[in-house]
Amino acid sequence: PFAWRGADPFRALRRAALLPGLGAPLLVAFLYDVGVHAYPAVWSFVSIEAWDWSPAQIGLSLTVYGVLSGGAQAFLVAPAIRIFGERRALLIAFGADMLSAVGVGLATDGWMVYVLMPLLGASAIVHPALHSMISTRAPDGRQGEIQGVLASLMGVAAVTSPPVMTAAFAMFTGAGATIILPGAPFLLTALIVAAAGGVFAVVTRRAV
């Protein structure tokens, strides 16, 4: 039954976090979103500064990534979970995301990014697989609330990540930078994704 008190997103988040087995996965989802929001936040800045790309090249790279990530979400999630199991498939995807972020962060030429694109696209299975796992852990009567909490967490991550990532970009490209490293935000992404993957590995270990 609906109650206005239950529509409070902060109350819903507290209630969801207290559900057995859901607090840590929600933290993982939030950390992961903070990390990967670096791509929409600073992709254009990094690609111009690091690889001297034109607007057309930036657009092409985003198109290729969109096709690969969409294909991964459509065609890789179910087979990956069937072959490796849910936990292992997610750990592999976290690893792929971390490695691709490191590669993009250290890339010195644009062609290197396209070499990494399949790995970056494959890591797109994290979102649907992780959200599915969270959904299956929630009681039937709380499914709508959990989806609302996930949407709220994604929104907070989308607000939190850009200032952090643009600050990292400025720190390593500005006039006073000791080290010039335009891809620094993606190295930060790798660290955050590694933290999310580490938390996930620990909290799901008992289920194996």
Beta strands, then each sheet from edge to edge (+ up, - down):
end
